[in-house]
Amino acid sequence: MALHGFSTRAASALFLALTLGASGALAHHGWSGYTDDDFSLTGVVEEIELGNPHGHLMVRADGGVWNVVLAPPARNRRAGVTDGVIEIGDTVTAYGHRHRDPDRLEMKTERLEVGDQVYDIYPSRR
């Protein structure tokens, strides 16, 4: 059966491609969703993910678990944030901007301290 020149299979493939593309765009963390005020958070790392579209740490701090959003993989690598640099159980301090929704425990990180090491993820934003 054709639908305006598309077969059902072609229409399904197009729908799937558009859906996956939209979900990737929604997952992107630009700066507009975060406040302009400087924010810092110190806590213990419970989860580490350095993959696409952005790396992130789940950090227990201030009575909750925060999503500490890092940068895309290439920028993280340039800053020195690579596999094995941060371990579960490490205490980190993240500097950046808190999410505009005060009920959302999330921040976007410009700079990250792990022990004595400082990783300047977005140096141009300082």
C-alpha positions as CSV (number, residue, x, y, z in Angstrom):
1,M,0.0,0.0,0.0
2,A,1.3,3.5,-0.9
3,L,0.9,6.6,1.1
4,H,1.3,9.7,-1.1
5,G,4.0,7.9,-3.1
6,F,5.6,6.3,0.0
7,S,5.4,2.6,0.8
8,T,4.5,1.7,4.3
9,R,8.1,0.6,4.9
10,A,9.5,3.9,3.6
11,A,7.0,5.9,5.7
12,S,8.0,3.8,8.8
13,A,11.7,4.4,8.1
14,L,11.2,8.1,7.7
15,F,9.2,8.3,10.9
16,L,11.9,6.4,12.8
17,A,14.6,8.6,11.4
18,L,12.7,11.8,12.4
19,T,11.9,10.5,15.8
20,L,15.5,9.5,16.6
21,G,16.8,12.8,15.2
22,A,14.4,14.7,17.5
23,S,15.3,12.7,20.5
24,G,19.0,13.5,19.9
25,A,18.2,17.2,19.6
26,L,16.2,17.1,22.8
27,A,19.1,15.5,24.7
28,H,21.5,18.3,23.8
29,H,22.2,20.5,26.7
30,G,22.8,24.1,25.5
31,W,23.4,27.0,28.0
32,S,19.9,28.6,27.7
33,G,18.4,26.1,30.2
34,Y,20.7,27.2,32.9
35,T,20.9,30.4,35.1
36,D,23.4,33.1,34.5
37,D,24.5,33.0,38.1
38,D,27.6,31.2,39.1
39,F,27.0,27.9,41.0
40,S,29.2,25.3,42.6
41,L,28.5,21.9,44.0
42,T,30.7,19.5,46.0
43,G,29.8,15.9,46.4
44,V,30.6,12.2,45.9
45,V,30.5,10.7,42.4
46,E,27.9,7.8,42.1
47,E,27.9,7.4,38.3
48,I,30.1,8.5,35.4
49,E,29.2,8.7,31.7
50,L,31.5,10.3,29.3
51,G,29.7,9.5,26.0
52,N,27.4,11.4,23.6
53,P,25.8,13.8,23.5
54,H,27.4,15.1,26.7
55,G,29.2,13.4,29.5
56,H,27.7,13.7,33.0
57,L,28.3,12.7,36.6
58,M,25.7,11.7,39.1
59,V,26.9,13.4,42.3
60,R,25.4,12.9,45.8
61,A,25.4,16.4,47.4
62,D,23.1,18.6,49.5
63,G,20.7,15.7,50.3
64,G,20.1,14.6,46.7
65,V,21.7,13.2,43.6
66,W,22.7,15.8,41.0
67,N,23.1,15.5,37.3
68,V,26.4,17.3,36.7
69,V,26.4,17.8,33.0
70,L,29.9,18.0,31.3
71,A,30.7,18.6,27.7
72,P,30.6,16.5,24.5
73,P,33.3,13.8,24.5
74,A,35.9,15.8,22.3
75,R,35.8,18.8,24.6
76,N,36.0,16.6,27.7
77,R,39.1,14.9,26.2
78,R,40.7,18.3,25.4
79,A,40.2,19.4,29.0
80,G,41.8,16.1,30.2
81,V,38.5,14.4,31.4
82,T,39.0,10.9,30.1
83,D,38.2,7.4,31.3
84,G,39.8,6.6,34.6
85,V,40.4,10.3,35.6
86,I,37.3,10.3,37.8
87,E,36.3,7.3,39.8
88,I,33.0,6.4,41.6
89,G,33.5,7.5,45.2
90,D,35.7,10.5,44.3
91,T,34.7,13.8,45.8
92,V,34.4,16.5,43.1
93,T,33.6,20.2,43.0
94,A,31.8,21.4,39.9
95,Y,31.6,25.1,39.0
96,G,29.1,26.3,36.4
97,H,25.4,27.1,36.3
98,R,22.4,25.5,37.8
99,H,19.3,24.5,35.8
100,R,16.6,27.2,35.6
101,D,14.1,24.8,37.0
102,P,14.8,24.9,40.8
103,D,13.2,21.5,41.3
104,R,15.7,19.9,38.9
105,L,18.9,18.8,40.5
106,E,21.1,19.6,37.5
107,M,24.0,21.9,36.6
108,K,26.1,22.5,33.5
109,T,29.8,22.4,34.4
110,E,32.5,24.9,33.2
111,R,35.2,23.7,35.5
112,L,35.7,20.5,37.6
113,E,38.0,19.8,40.5
114,V,38.9,16.2,41.4
115,G,41.4,16.2,44.3
116,D,44.2,18.6,43.4
117,Q,43.5,18.4,39.7
118,V,41.4,21.1,37.9
119,Y,39.8,20.4,34.5
120,D,38.8,23.6,32.7
121,I,36.1,22.2,30.4
122,Y,34.9,25.5,29.0
123,P,37.8,27.9,29.6
124,S,36.3,30.6,27.4
125,R,33.3,31.0,29.7
126,R,35.4,32.1,32.7
